[in-house]
Structure formats: structure tokens, C-alpha cells
């Protein structure tokens, strides 16, 4: 029996040009869909990208009982939930599935969710989710690979001081606290734009939230939430990916439907390396700038340099002049793409959480393998700049987070095609 494998085949060393429009943020849409569990009437979300992770989340919501209606890229979730067990087969494929735990507990007082899976980029604990929900009054046990949670008397507001500004924990607790009795304060909360988007969505549903986007969020619980219509923010990571594609190929490219402020530190770091940009209200234009110089980058929670763009930055810096050092402070296993870049001619030494990149003048297309979502995208960016043909195996990782990726690249001049082969 043959298994079909998805590959991206890139004939590189070509300039890009024109405009590319960014889709809605994957890392926002997934959380909005999870938050729809809290609503008593239908939720409508505009511009939902048709990507693998979104389809998995919709499948999970349907498994829990919701009715899903697609109209082009608009999704309606009719919240008729009558099943509170999130099966391993679904949850193991996507880490964001853990975010149904808080909403199910808050709305229905019970939930059973398999321990989550997702990208192989290090051990990502869910301890902060669990401790926070227990502080809100949940009773939680672990049984046969499942999180069994109950709140028979409902959740109650509490003061929660997160040891680290975990994005997922902040989101789960924010959703749970929206229907808890009393006031909840989340201290050392994550500040990402996607959290602000989630808070704005919940507020449109009737939640009372202050401080989203700061390290202290205060939520006054309400008795019920209604459905609403909502348009998510653009995907800053996709925008950063196309910036990287333009920089690696020395191209002029305009990126539209973007919020430049969400990429402030990223633009600053690339400018430090010699990149040139024009910035508009909702667009960024990358200008040809010649060969970049090496630069040091360290990943940190927002507003620092995002870990999701670290692999893309590495792909760009392989072609920079001089030495660059990337320090990965968020995940402990996020340099899997480095060995694949080395296969293309990059000079990279990895020691612990540090990667030293010795810039080279050119890369060569070879067969490589995507190990995770952003690492796979980084290999595509490198392939666009490389001479010859790059074949990215296991490209399904990339389609977890990028909508029409190869079509968008082809529309701006890339020679790229998606190929399904028997493996």
C-alpha cells in the first residue's frame, strides 16, 4: 500500500516582485474557534484561512457537537455542544487543541481532553494551564493520557501569577475566567497581539476584560456570552515569512494586509543587518539592499523577536556577510532546520540554545526535509535563493500554517510547485 507524500519543488535563484496579501492569523483564528464554545448563539468569523490546523480545530468542534458552516472563507460555528471528550486522534495532531479545556470547563463544568501534540520543537509543558484552572476551582486528574477536569459548582475568580508569560496558558485562562464567578487577575500574562485579538473577540461577545496586551489582565466574569461577528488580525508570522523570502533573494516586494507594529522588533533586527523597508498603515515594502550583514538575534516573548520567525531569520542570515548568532530562549529543540540548511551549503554550528551562522555567498538546491512548520518554511525561503532545485519533503508541516503558500509565492515570481508522490 502506497502512502502519498507532499513535496514542494523549488527552482531557485530568481527575483520576486509585486504584491502579496497576508491571510488572517493562524494563531488567532484557532483561539477564536476554541472561544466559540463559550457562546450561546452562533459565532461568525471572517477570512478564516483554509489550513490544516484550522481544519483540525473545526473537526474537533464538530466532534464536540458544534455545527460548522463554511461560506467561502467565512466560518459560522453554531454552538450546540453535547460531547465533552476530545479524542486523542484529533488532539495529538495539534497542540492548540488544549485550548478547548478552559471553555468547556467554564461553560459546561466538565471536560476530558487528550494530552496535546503538534510540532516537534521541544517539550512544551501544560503545567501553567492546569495550575491556573485549579486556582479557578477546577478539579483535575490525569488518566490514561487524558486530562479529566470538572467544575461542578462552576469556576470562581482568582489571582493567578504565571511563572512565565505562556501564550497558551494566558489564552486558556482568559477564556475560562470570562464565565467564572467574580474577578480573575492574570499576572505576568503574555502580551502577544493574538491575545489582544482574543480579548477583543470575547468583549464583543459580552465579556468584561481589561489589560489585554499588558502583563496584567483583569477579567470580571459574566453569566453568559452571546455570539458575534469578528474579523481576525493579519498573520504577523506569515508576513515575516514573506519578508524573509524577499531578503533572501534580494527582491523588492510589497506585503499587504499587515499590521507593521506587530513586527516592530523583527523589522528593527533586519534593519540592523542592512535591510531597507518602506512602511505604510497596512503594508510593508521590502527594498533591494544588497548583501546583508551578520546580526545577533535572541528570541523572547512579545514584543521581542518571535520564536516562530527564528528559523526564517536563520535562512536569511546563512547568506549574510560575516557571523550571526541566534539564541533560542523559548523552545529547547528549535534548531532542527539547521542541519537541513547545512545540506544546502550553509555553515552553522549549534551548541545548546545557540546557533552560530557563518555567512556564505550562495546556497545549492538539494533534497531536504521539513521537520516542523516554521522550519519547513525556512527551507522554502532558502530554496528560493539557492541555485538549482530544492525539494522539500514532508511539506505537509508547512500547510499546517500557511494558506495557498506555493500559489502566493508563484504569484510573485517564484518557480515552485506542490507535488504529491507515492512514498
N, C-alpha and C positions, 0 to 999 in steps of 0.2 A: 504493500500500500504506500503510495507516494504522499508526502506532506508538501504542500505548496509553501515556498518561501518568498518573501517580498524583498526585492533589492532596489536600490537606486543606482543607476548607472550615469556617471558624470564625465563628460568630455570637457576638460578644464582649460584654464589659461585663456579665458575670454572675459572681456569687459562687460559689466552690467550697466544698464541705463534705464531711465524712465521713472515710473512711479509704482509703488506697491502699497496696497491698503492692508492695514493690520486688522485682524479679527478680534472679537471680544476675548477678554482674558480667561483662559482656561482655569486659572487658579481662583478666579472669582465665580465663574459660572458653576463650577462643581459645588461650591459652598451655598450659592443661591438655591440650587436644586435641593440640597440637603435641607435648607431652611424652609422649603415649601411644605415640609412635614408639619410645621407649626401652624399653618394657615387653616382656617375653617372653610374658606371658599377658594375658587381656582386662582392660581398664580400664572401670570403670563410673562415670559422672559424673551426679550428681543435679541436678535443677532447671535443666537446660540451656535457656536461652531460645531460642525459635524466631525468630531474627532473621536478616537477610540475611547478615551477616558469619559467623555460626556455620554457616549452611548452606553457605557457600562453603568454609569450612575443612573441613567434613565431606566435601564434594565433592572437595577436594584430597586428603584422606586416602584416600578411595576410589580416586582416580586413582593413588595410590601403591601400592594393593593391599589396603588395610585393608577389613575387613567392618564395616559400621555397623548397629547395631540400635537402633531407637527404641522406647521404651515410655512413652507419654505424654511427659513432659519429662525422662525418664531416657535417657541415651545409653550404649551399650556399644560400645567400639572393640576389635575383635579384630585384633591387630597382626600381620597376615600381609603384610608389605611385600615386594614383589618388583619394584618400579619406583622409580627414584630420580631421575626427571626431572620437575620441577614446571613445567608448561607456562605460557607467557605468558598464555594466555586466562584462566587461573584467578588467577595471581599478580598480574597487572596490576590486578585489581579490588579487592585488599585488601592493605594493607601488612603486616599481621600474617603473611602467607604466608612472609615471610623467616625466620620462626621455625622452619620445618621444617629449615633448613640445619644448625644445630648438632646436633639429634637424629639426623638422617640420617648425618652425618659420624661421630658418636660410636658409633652402633650398627652402621653398615654400611660405614663408611670411604669413602663417596663420595656425592656429591650434585650435581645440576645444577638450579639454581633461577633462574627469570627475575627480572630486576630488578623490585622491587615497585612497586605503585601504591597507590591509596587516595584519601583526602580531599585536595583541592587547598588545603592550608593551609601551603604553603611547602615549601622544599627540605629534606627530612629525610635526612641522609646515612646510609649504612650503613657508613661507614669504620670505626667503632668495632667493629662486628660482625666485619668482615674482619680487622682488625689483631689482635683478640683471638683469633680462631680460628687465625690464623697463629702467634701466640705459643704456642698449644697444639699446634702441629706440622702444621697443615693446609697443603696446597699449593693455592693458589687462583689461578685465571686468569679473565679476563673475555673472553667470546667471543660475538659476535652477540647482545648483550643478555642473556646468561646468566652467572650465577656458576657456574663449574665448580670443584668442590672435591674434593680427595682426601686421605685419611689412610691410606695403605696399611699403615703399621705401627701404626696406632691413634693416638689423641691422648694427649699427655703433659701432666701438670700443669705450671702455670707461674704466675708472678706477673704480673698484668695490672692496670695503673693506668689507669683510664679518664680521658680528658681532661675529660669531662663525665659527670654521672650519668645516662647514657642508659638509659631503661627497657628498650627493645628489646634493646640490646646486653647489658645485665645478664642478661636472661632467656635469650637465646641462649647466652651463655657459661656460665650456670649449668647449663643442660640438657646442653651439650656436656661440661662438666667432670665431671658426675655419673658418666660412664663412662670418663673419662680415667685413665691410669695415674698414680698419685701424687697430690700435693696441689696444688690451684689456689687462689690468693688473688685475689679481685677487689677492688681498692681503688677508692674513690670510686664505689662501687656505688649504683644507685638504691635508694630506700628505700620505694617505694610499697607499700600493702597487698597489691596483686595479686602482687608479687614474693614477699612472705611466704607468700601462698596457694600459689604455685607451689612454693616450697621445702617447704612442709608436704606437698604432694602427692607430690613426689619422695621425701621422707623416708618417707612411708607405703609407697612402692614399694621402699624399701631403701637410698636414698641417704644419704650422711653429709654434712650441711650444718650449719654454724654461722654465726650472724651475720646471717641474712636480716632485713631491716628496719633494719639499720645500714649505714654506709658501707663496711664491710669484711666480705666474705663469704668463708668458708673452706670448700672442698669437698674431701673425701677421696674420690677415685674408687673405685668398686667395679666388680666384673667383670660384674655383671648386675643388672637391676631386674625386679621382678615387678609384675603388675597389682594394682589396688586399687580400692576403692570410695571415692568422695570427693564432698563437698558444697561447692561454691564459696561464697565470701563474697558478701554482697549488693553490688549495684552502687551505689557512692557517687555516681557521676555522675548516674545516674537519680534517686537520692534528692535530689541538689542541684537537678535539673531541676524536680521537683515542689515543692521549697521555693520556687524562683523563681516557679513558677506561682501559689502561694499568696500570695507577697509582692506580685506584680504586680497581683493582683486584690483585695488587702486581705482575704483569706479566712482562715478557721480550718480547718486541715487537719491530719490525723494521718497520718504516714508510718510504716509498719510494715516489719518485716524490714530493719532498717538498723543499722549499727554507728556510733553517733554520734561516737565517737572518730576515725573516718576522715574526718569533716567538721569537725574542730575549728577550723581556721583559717577555713573558709567561714562557719561559724556566728558566729565572732568578728567577722568583717568585716560581716556583715549586722546583727549586734547593734550594731556601731559606727554603722550607718546608722539605728538605731532599731527594728529588728525584735525581736520577742519570741518566745521559744521555751520550751517545757517539754520536758525531756529524760528519757527512760526508758532502761532497759537495752538495748532493741532497737527503740525508737521515738522519733520527734521530732514534737512538736506545734507547728505554727505558729499563733500567736495574732494576731488583728487588732491592728494597731499604729498605724493612721493612716498618713499620708503619710510615707515615709522621707526621710531627709536624704542629701545627696550624700556620697560617701565615695571615697577613693582606693584603688585595688586594683592590685597588681603580681603577675603570675603567676611562680611559682617551682616547682622540683621539690618533691615531697612532703618535709616536711609543709607546704609553702607553699600558696598559693592555686592550685588546678589550672587549667592552661590549658584543659582541656575544659569548665570552668564559666565561663570568661571571657565567652563570648557570652551565656550566660544571665544573668550579672550585669549585662551591658550592657543587656539588655532590661528588667531591673528598674529600673536607675538612670535610664533615659530618663524615668521618671515620678517620680523623687525631686525633692525641693526643693533647689535650689542646683546647684553644679557638682561633677562627679565626674571623676576622671582614671583611666583604665585604662592600665597599661603592660604590654605583652605581651613577656615575656622569653624565651619558649620557641620560638615559631614566627614566621617573618618575613612571614607572609601570612594572619594570622588575624583580620582585620577586614572580611572580605568581606560579613558580615551588616550592617555599619554603614550602607551605602548603602540597603539594603532597609528598615532601621528608619527612616531619614530619609524614605523614601517614605510611611511611616505617620505622619509628623509629628514624629519625634524630631529633636533638634538635636545633631548630633555632628560634630566636626571631627577628622579623622585626620591625623596627621603622623608618618610613620615608625612607630615601635613604640608611640606614644602616641595615645590617643583621649580627647578632652575632650568630656564629655557635659553639656549644659546642660539641666537637668531641665525638663520641660513637664508641664502638668496633665493632658493627655489625648492619646491616640493615636487614629487613624482607620483602620478596616479598608480595605485596598486589596489588589490582586493583588501578591504578592511571590514571590521565587524562592529556594529553598534552594540554597546553593552548596556546602554540606558538611553533615556530620552534626549537629554541635552548633550551628552557625549556623542550620540549619533548625529545630532545637528551640527556639532563641531566638525565631524568628519566630512560632512557635506560642504561646509564652509571651506575646509582645507582642500577638498576635491575641486571646488570651483577655481581655486588659484593654482592648482597643480597642473603640470604638463602631463599629457596622456590621459588615460582612462582610469577613473576611480570607481570601484564597485563597492557599495556599502551594503553588506549583508545584514540580515536581521533588522531591516529598516522599519519593521512594524513598531519598534520602540519610538521612532520619530513621529509616527502618525498618532501616537497617544496624545500629542500636544500641539501639533501643527495642522491647520486646516489647509487643504489644497497646496501643500508645501511645494511639490515639484511644479505644479501649474503656475504658482506665483513666481517661482524662480525662472521658469521658461518665459514668462511674460516680460521679464526684464533682461532677457538675453542669455540666460544660462542654457547650456546644452545638457539637459537632464531628462531622464525618463524613468518611470516606475516599471519594474519588470517582475512578473510572477513566474517562478520557476519551480519545477519538481525537485525536491531535495531528498 
